[in-house]
Amino acid sequence: MTDSVLLALALMLVLEGLVPFIAPSAWRETFRRLICLSDGQIRFVGLTSMLIGLVLLMVFR
């Protein structure tokens, strides 16, 4: 189980690093736009991404 968690963490870091590596200006612009969002909107985006991730885990597992 620990191996799976570490593998998932490593894959997440690789995927998170792709956008700043490939398109740093787009990454920077995305964060500029995020600053303008309210806390509720940012929480909604976080909740939505977690739910999509859980659904994908259930589908592909």
N, C-alpha and C positions, 0 to 999 in steps of 0.2 A: 504494500500500500504506500509506503514512504517513497518507493521508487516512482510510482505513478504520480504522486503529488509533485515530486521534484521535476519529473519530466514535463508535467503540465505547466509548472512555473517557468521552466526553461523555454518552452514553446511560447508562452505568453510574452516573455521578455524579447524573444526573437521577433514576434509579430508586432509588438509595441515599438520596436526599434526600426522597423522597416520604413515607416512614413518619414520620420525625421532624417533618416539616411538618404532616402530617395528624393524627397521633396521638402527640404527644410523650410522654404518660404510658405508653402501651403500649411505646414505644421504650425508655424508661427502665427499665421493668419487665423487658423482654427482657434488657437488659444486667445487671440485678441477678441474673437467673437464670443468665446465662452465667458470672458470677463463681463460682458454686457448682460448675460443671463442672470435671472434671479436664482436664489438658492433652491426654490421649488422646482424651477425648470431643470436645473442641473441634477437634482435628485431624481426627477422623472427620467432623464436620459440615463442615469446610472441604473435605476430600477429596470427600465426597458432592456438595457444591455444585459443585465443579470438574468432576466427572464428568458431572453433569446438564447443566452448561453446554456441555461438549464434545459430548455427545450431541445437544443442541439445535442446536449449530452444524452438525453433520454432517447432521441431518435437514433443516434449513431452508436449507442452502447448496446 
